[in-house]
Each structure stands twice: as structure tokens, then as C-alpha cells.
Amino acid sequence: MDALPIPVPEIPPAPASNQLHSETPLFSAAGSSADRELTGIGGWLILLAINITLAPFMGIPFTYASLHVLFGGQFQDAIAARPGLEPLIIFEAATNVLFLAALIGLNVLFYRKKKAFPIFMVTYIGVHALLIAIDHFSALRFYPLASSTALVRTFISLAWIPYLLTSRRVQLTFVN
């Protein structure tokens, strides 16, 4: 009796070593379609884009006003009559110039989608809130009925910090 041949399954050859790593990794920065949808300026980043784009233009009048009061001749007598007012105006003028320059730099980082943007923005928001609080409480000495609107608005902006530090969209967008 002849033995029936037993079929031997063909085993495909092992992949070459350069093919082992050609597959998409299990976890990647933009591996899934959901992650690809989160790249770019969208979602809540649109609100931040509008805010950061308009902020320098809104800051120019404050910067001009504080520099005008500091260097304008018509205000010098009023400043001299109130001890302590001149350092406050110098502080306001310097911080307004600093904020304006920082906002221009943040716009560059934002629109170039630089990896450093979220950390610089978080730093800006924190320092801005601190300096606005110092300015507000210092101004109360001279203007007891000073409006708290800027202070409240500044502290509301602190809500961006957790978003910038934890958002997947932020992580996937600012990669350059």
C-alpha cells in the first residue's frame, strides 16, 4: 500500500529586518484617524486664535495711554502732586510694553505651530494675571473705585492653562 502524502502547509518566509518596523506603531502622535482630525487650529483653539490675534491690537491703546501719561507734559503736575503715582504709571507703562511684545511673539509661535507655544502661553497667562493683580491693587490706593473688570477678565483667562497643558489637540497641533 502506498501511503497517502500528507500535505505540508507552506510557511511564509520571515519578513526582512527592515520590514519589521515599517508598520504604523500602536501608539503614535497622529496614528489614528481621530488624532488626525484633532490636528490644526480647530475646536477651542479657534477661540484662542481669535483672542491672541486681537489682543495686540486691543493692547495698543493701553500702551499708548500709559506712555502718554508718563511722558505727556500736561500730566506731570498731577503726577508730582500724588506721591507714589509715578512708580505706578512707570510700572503700568513697562508692563503694557512687555505684554504687547509678548503677544506679538506668541502670535508668531501660534501661527507657526511651534512646540514651545503652549508653555510660553501658560507662562504669559500666569505672569499677566499676577502683574494685573499687582497693578489693580496698587491703583486702588489712588482710585478707590477703580473698576475690577480687567482683573476679573484676566483671572477668567487662567482657565486656558489646563486646556493648554492637557488638550490632545494642542499636543498634536504644536509640533514644529
C-alpha positions in Angstrom: 0.0 0.0 0.0 1.2 3.3 -0.9 1.0 5.9 1.8 -1.0 8.9 1.1 1.1 12.0 1.0 0.4 14.3 3.9 0.1 17.9 2.8 2.6 20.2 4.4 1.4 23.7 4.9 3.6 26.3 3.4 5.1 28.7 5.9 5.7 32.1 4.5 9.3 33.3 4.8 10.1 35.6 7.7 10.0 39.3 6.9 13.3 41.1 6.4 14.5 43.0 9.3 13.7 46.4 7.6 10.1 45.3 7.2 9.6 44.6 10.9 9.3 48.3 11.8 7.5 49.5 8.7 4.0 49.2 10.2 2.4 52.1 12.0 3.2 51.9 15.7 0.4 51.0 18.1 0.6 54.4 19.7 1.7 57.4 17.6 1.2 61.1 17.6 -1.1 61.2 14.7 -1.7 57.5 14.1 -5.4 57.2 14.4 -8.0 59.0 12.2 -9.4 60.6 15.4 -5.9 62.1 16.1 -5.6 63.3 12.5 -8.9 65.2 13.0 -7.5 66.9 16.1 -4.5 68.4 14.3 -4.7 72.0 13.3 -6.4 75.0 14.6 -10.0 73.9 15.4 -12.2 73.3 18.4 -11.4 75.5 21.3 -8.2 76.6 19.6 -10.3 78.8 17.4 -11.3 80.9 20.4 -7.7 81.2 21.5 -6.7 82.1 17.9 -9.2 84.9 17.8 -8.1 86.1 21.3 -4.4 86.0 20.6 -4.8 87.7 17.2 -6.9 90.6 18.5 -5.1 91.1 21.8 -2.1 93.1 20.4 -4.5 95.5 18.7 -6.5 95.9 21.8 -3.3 96.4 23.9 -2.0 99.3 21.7 -4.4 101.9 23.1 -3.5 101.0 26.7 0.2 101.1 25.9 -0.1 104.4 24.2 -2.2 105.9 27.1 0.2 104.8 29.8 3.2 106.1 27.8 1.3 109.4 27.1 0.5 109.9 30.8 4.1 109.1 31.7 5.8 111.4 29.1 3.0 113.9 28.4 3.7 117.4 29.8 0.1 118.1 30.8 0.1 115.2 33.3 3.4 116.0 35.1 1.9 118.3 37.7 -0.8 115.8 38.6 1.7 113.1 38.9 4.0 115.2 41.1 1.1 116.1 43.4 0.5 112.5 44.3 3.5 110.7 45.8 3.8 107.1 44.6 1.8 107.6 41.4 4.8 108.0 39.2 6.2 104.5 40.0 2.7 103.0 39.4 2.5 104.7 36.0 6.0 103.5 35.1 5.0 100.0 36.2 1.9 100.2 34.0 3.8 101.5 31.0 6.5 98.9 31.3 4.1 96.0 31.7 2.0 97.2 28.8 5.0 97.4 26.5 6.1 94.0 27.8 2.6 92.5 27.2 2.4 93.9 23.7 5.8 92.5 22.8 5.0 89.1 24.3 1.7 89.0 22.4 3.4 89.6 19.1 5.9 86.8 19.9 3.1 84.5 21.0 1.3 85.1 17.7 4.4 84.1 15.8 4.7 80.9 17.8 1.0 80.2 17.5 0.7 80.6 13.7 3.9 78.7 13.1 2.6 75.9 15.3 5.8 75.9 17.4 6.1 73.3 20.1 7.1 76.0 22.6 3.8 77.9 22.2 1.8 76.1 24.9 4.4 76.6 27.6 5.1 80.3 26.6 1.3 80.9 26.6 0.8 79.3 30.0 3.7 81.5 31.3 2.3 84.6 29.7 -1.2 84.0 31.2 0.2 83.4 34.7 2.6 86.4 34.7 -0.1 88.6 33.1 -2.6 87.6 35.9 0.0 88.3 38.6 1.0 91.7 37.2 -2.6 92.8 36.5 -3.5 91.9 40.2 -0.5 93.9 41.5 -1.4 96.9 39.3 -5.0 96.8 40.3 -4.4 96.6 44.0 -1.7 99.3 43.7 -4.1 101.6 41.8 -6.8 101.2 44.5 -4.7 103.5 46.6 -5.2 106.3 44.2 -8.5 105.4 42.7 -10.6 103.5 45.4 -13.5 103.0 42.9 -11.3 101.5 40.1 -13.1 99.0 38.0 -12.3 95.3 38.6 -13.3 94.3 35.0 -9.7 93.8 33.8 -8.8 91.9 36.9 -11.9 89.6 36.6 -11.3 89.1 32.8 -7.6 88.3 33.5 -8.5 85.7 36.1 -11.0 84.1 33.8 -8.2 83.7 31.2 -6.5 81.4 33.7 -8.9 78.7 32.5 -6.8 78.3 29.4 -3.9 76.9 31.4 -5.3 73.4 32.0 -6.5 73.2 28.4 -3.1 74.2 27.0 -1.4 71.6 29.2 -3.7 68.7 28.7 -5.5 69.0 25.4 -4.8 66.3 22.8 -5.5 68.9 20.0 -2.8 71.2 21.5 -0.3 68.3 21.7 -1.0 67.3 18.1 -1.1 70.9 16.6 2.0 72.5 18.1 4.7 70.1 16.9 7.2 72.2 14.9 
